């Protein structure tokens, strides 16, 4: 009986392998997106793998007392300059972080990479520092600014009271970058060669929208655009995030607090180094989804609080801060991303346009498909994504592959940003722009990049 089952099983498995290979033919066909397999990645599922973004932090961090107590107090972080610049009259100056290459060798010019963070992340967030260091060590000067949903950018550089409409937010970022780049070129007249724009998550979407703006307006002139795990359709990613946060409602009453604590404990241990990347995380998919949703909900709450503090909440927040601080925070935290779109974004832009605005209109005009023609024709775009990232659907990935082709690279595992700690992934990203640091000579032999780095 067992031998008979084996004879039936072997051809069945062979057929299954063929079928699996044909599941996404448009993604692996000639001229389409690149697929990179990560054989040593300890994949569990997309949500659990997403938490591995906690392993992505500054290389060789300061492990002294001050380094442990204050993560921002580190050798690489301290090497950069914290500064600010006026973007809008009547607003405070916009803060930014700058790491300029020393260029000791003949004072050569080097590329300047402008870095755009993910949802509500500040210009000096830990993931920003880690990504800045990777590019800096490859020869780039790096400047970072805050995300448009971060209170600092909202209050210093946003031209609208309610952020969240990606097209307008990207336009505000573009305006801020124009002023910042102009300032840095004056400050370092012989230090900057070309300009690169890079972003991750929501910042990656903004970078791609700016590629369209810069292509039309040509006010900055970026040489390359690098987008890491961008959403294609914001409504799709927001629905997933809201759904993740609500996961706790499905748990038995007696398990809610326990599951929340278990999930939080795992993520804290990742950040603090209590878990190493080689091991499984020991967390369920439901718990991982909740932590992801909770983290995004906190970021949204901070944005709403900034809107409220400036008196721009359009009457949505009823509780007065001076009377009941705890009640105020509870009311703000009840807002999901869908609620924010309905009660803040749609209301604000409907009043601004003088007509009712629908969610469909907002989504249609703010996603990457709205600039698909521009993206498909731009040879300077480089997109890095994961096959299992929850911010993009299978249809979104197919659309990227069809329209951007081999300028898109998909990794087979990692969820959302959960493989950025891998040297192989980092190398793929930096290799997409390394030619701007070490351009090939027009004549003669090619430059040996390793040899050039050793000379420095």
N, C-alpha and C positions, 0 to 999 in steps of 0.2 A: 504494500500500500504506500509506504513512504517513498520507494523508488518510483512508483507511478506518479506520485505528487511532484517529485523532483523533475521528471521529464516534462511535466506540464508547466512547472514553475519557471524553468530556465528560459524557454522561448517567450513566456509571458513577461519576464523581467527585461528581456532584450527589447521587446516591443515597447515596454514602458519607458526605457531609456531613450529610444528613438522619439517617442511622443514628447518626453520632457525636453528634448533638444529642440523640438519644433514648436514649443509653446509660444516663444516670442521671436519668430523668424525675422520680423522687421527690425529688431534691435541688434541683431548680429549680422545682418546682411552687409554686403560690401558697400562702403560709403555711408553706413549708418553709425550709430553710437558705438563707442568702444566699451567692451565689457571686461572688467578686471576681477579675477577670482582671488580671494584672500584665503588661501588654504590653511593658514595657522590661526585664523580668527576664531575665538571660542564662541561662536554664534549660539544663541539660545532662541530668541525670537525678536522681532523688530523693536518691541517696546522695552524689553529688558536690555537689549543691546544699546538702545538710545541712552540709557543711564551711564554707559561707558564713556560718555563725553566728559564725565568727572575725572577720567584719567588724563584728559588733555589739559595739561598745565605747563607752566614754565619749565624748561629744561634746566637741570641742575639748580633747583631752587635753594634759597638761603635757608639752611636748617639750623641756624643759630636760634637763640631764645627769641630775638626780635623777628626773625624770619618765620618762626612757628606761630608767634602771637599775632603778627600782622603780616598776612600773606602778601600784601602789596609792597611790603618793605623787603626788597630783594635786589640782587645785583643788577639784573637786566632792567627791572622796573626803574631803579634809581638812575640808570644810565640815561634814561629819557628825560625830557624836559616837560613839565606841566606848564601850560600857558593858556591864554585866552585871547579872543579877538572879537571886535564889534562886528556883528552881522546885520542887525536891524536897529534902527534908531528907536529909542524909548525902551529897549530891552537890555538886560544884562549881557555881558560878553559871553560868547560861546567858548567853553573849555575844550582843549584838545591836548593830546599827548604826542610828543615828537621824539623819534630816535633818528638822529642824523648820523650817517656814516662818517667816520673820522677822516677817511681818504688820505691817509698818510703818504701813500704811494703817488708822488707827483701831483697830489691834489686833484686827482681825476674826478670827473663828474660821475654820479651814480643815479640810477632811477629812484624816483620817489613813489612809494606805494601808499595810496590813501585807503584806509581800512574802515569798512562800515559794519557795525555789529548787528546781532540778531535782535529780536523783539525786546524793546525797552532796556537794552543793555547799555551801560555807560561807556564812555570813551576809555576808561581804565579798568574794565571788567577783566576777570581772570582769563577768560577765553580769548579776549582781545590781546592781552599781554602775550599769551602762548603763541597765537598766530603771528603777532608782530615779530616775536623772536625768531620764528622759523624763517620768515622773509628777510629779516635783518641779517641773520647769519649767512644768507645766500648773497649778500651784497646790496640789499635794498635799504634806503632810508625809508622810514615808516611814520606816517601820521595817522592818528585815529580820532574819530569824533563819536559822539553818542548817537544812538538810534532815535528817530523822530518820536517814538513813543516813550522815550526816557524823559523825565521831568526837566533835565538840564537842557536838552535840545528844544523841548517844547517852549520853555520860557525864554530862550535866547535866540533861536533861529527859525522857529516855525511862524509862517505868515498866516496860519489859520488857528482858530481857537480849539478846534477838535481834530486831532490827527487820526490817521487810520485809513484815509483814502490814498492808496499807494502811489498813484500818479502825482498827486499834489505833494505828498511827503517827499517823493523823489525829486520833484522840482525844487523844494526847499533845501534839500541836501545839496543839489547841484549849485544853487545860489551860494550856499555856505562854502562849498568847495572852491568856487571861483575866487571868493574873497581870500580864503585861506591859502590857496596856491599862489595867488598874486603876492600875498604877504611873504610867503616863504621864499619865493624867487627873489624878492628884494633883499630879504635877510641873508640868503645864501646864493648870491648871484653866480658863483662859479662852482656850485656843488650839485646842481640838479640837471640830469640829462633828460630822460623821458618820464612820463607819468603813467602810472598803473592804478586802476581802481579795482579793489577786491572787497567782497562782502560775503558773509555767511548767513544762512537762514533768511530772515526778512531783509537783512542788509544785502544779501545776494540778489533778491528780487529788485531792490532799489538800484543796485549796481547795473542790472540789465536794463531797467527802464532808463537810467541815465545814459547808457550806451546809445539809446535811441535819441534822447535829447541832445547829447553832445554831437551826434552825427548830423543833426539838423542845424543846431545853433553854433557849433564849433567854437565855443567860448573857452574851453579848457584844452581840448586836444589830447585825450588819453590814447596811449599806444596799445593798451591791452585791458580787457575786462575779465576778471576772474570771479565766478559765482559758485559758491559752495553750498550745496543743498538748498536751493531756492524753492519756495512754493511756486506753483504755476497758477493755481486757482486759489485765491485766499479764502473764499467761502468754504471750499472743501477742507482745507487744513484747519480752519476755525471750528467747523462742525466736529472734526475728530478731537480737537483739544477740549471742547465743551463736553463731548461724550466721555472722554477719559476722566475728567474731573467728577462727573456724576457716577462713576463706577462704584463709589462707596455706598450708594443707595441700594445696590443689589446685594450687599453683604448682610448676613444675619446680624441682628441688633447687638448681640454679645461679641461679635467679631470686628465691628467697625473700628474701634479704637486700637485693638490689637493689630489689625492689618495695616492701619495707618502708621503705627509706631514701627512695625517691621519694615515697611517700605522706606520710611524716613531714616531708620538706622542704617540700612544698607547703603543708601546714597551718601550719608554722612561719613561712613567708613571708607567709601570710595574716595571722597574728597580729601579725607585726612590720611590716606595711605594705609588704611587698615585692611584693604583688599588689594591684591595685585592683579594686573590685567590678565594673567595666564589662567586664572580660576573662574569657574562659574560664579554668578553673583548670588545664587540662593534666594531668589525672589520670584514670585509668580507674575504672570503677565498682567493680571488684574491689579496687583499692587504697583507694578511699574507704570501702568496706565494712569493710576491715580496720582502718583508722584509727578509725572509729566504734566498732567492736567492742573495739578495744584500749583506747580511752579509757574506755569503760564498764567494762571488766574491771579497769582500774587503780582506778577508784572503788570497785568491789566489794572489791578486795583491801585497800584502806585500811579499809573497814568491818570486814572479817574480822580484820584486825590489831588493831583497837580491841577487838573482842570477845575476842580471844586475850589481849591485854594485861591485860584485867580478869579473866582467868581464867574466862570464861563460854563457852568454845568447845565445851563438852560432850564433851570428849575427842576431837574431830575432828582437832586439830592435834597430831601426835606429836613433832615436832622441838622441842627446847628452845632458846629464843632465845640463852641464854648459851653454849650449846655450839656452835651452828652457825647463825649469823645468816643467811648466804646460803641455806642449805638451808631455813630457816624461810620466807623470802620466796618461794622457789621453790614450796614446798608450798602456801602461801596463794594464789599466783597461778594454781595449777592449777584452782582452783574456778571453774566456770562459774556463771551465774545459776541454771540448773536444779540443779546440784550444791548450791548454797547453799540452795535451797528444800528439796531432799530431805534433806540432812545436817544443816542447822541449823534452818530454820524449822519443817518438819514435826515433827522430833524434839522441839523445844522446846515447841510448842503441843500435841503429843500428850501429853507429860508434864504440861503445865499443865492440860489438860482431863481427864486420866486415861483417855484412850481414843485409839486410833489415828486420825489425821487424814489425809485424802487431799488430793492436790493439787487435785482437783476442788472439794472443799469450800472450800479456801483461796481459790481463784480465784472461785468462785461468790459468796463472801461479801465479797470485797475489790474487785471491779470496779464500774464505774459502773452496770451493769445492776441491781445489787443495790439501788440507790437510785433507780432509774428513775422511779418514781412521784413521789418527792419532787422530783427535778430537773424533771420535766415540768410541775409545778405552781408552780414558783418563778419569779416574774416578774423577779427581781433577778439572774438568772444571765446572764453573757455569755461565750460560748465562741468562741475564735478558733483555727482549725485549717487544715491544708493538705491538699489533695486527694491528695497523694502522700507523706504522712508515714508512715514505716515503723512507728511505734508504734501505728498504727490500721489495721485492715483495711477493705476496702470495706464489709463488713457493719457494722463499727463506725461508719463515717461515715454509712451509711444509718440506723442506729439513732439516732445523734445528731440527724440531720435529722428523723426521724419523731417523736422524743420531745421535742426542745427547740425545733424549728421555727426561726422567724426570730431567735431569740436566739443562733443559731450562725452564724458567718461562716467560709466556706471560701475560702482563696486557692488559685488554680490551680497554683501552683508554690512550692517552698521546702523540700521535704523536712521534716526535723525542725528547726524554729527557724531555718532557713537564709534567711529573708527578713526577719528582725526588724530588720536594718539599714536597710531601706527606709523613708523618711519616710511613704509612703502607708500602709504596714502599721502603723507607729507611730501615725499619726493615727487610723486606724480603731479601734485599741485604746483610745487616750485619749479619743476622742469618746464611747465607750460609758459613760464615767463623768464627763465634763466638766460635766454638769448638776449634779453634786453640789458643784462649786466655784462655779459661777455659776448658781444655781437661778433659774428664771423666776419673776418676781413674780406673785402671784395676780391682780393687777389692773394695768391700764396696759400700756405697751409692753414688748416683750421686751428683755432685756439684750443688748447687743452685746458679745460675748466679746472680740473684738479691741480694741474701744474700752476695755473694762475693764482689759485687760492693759497697754495703753499708759499708762493713768492711773497704774498702779502703778510 
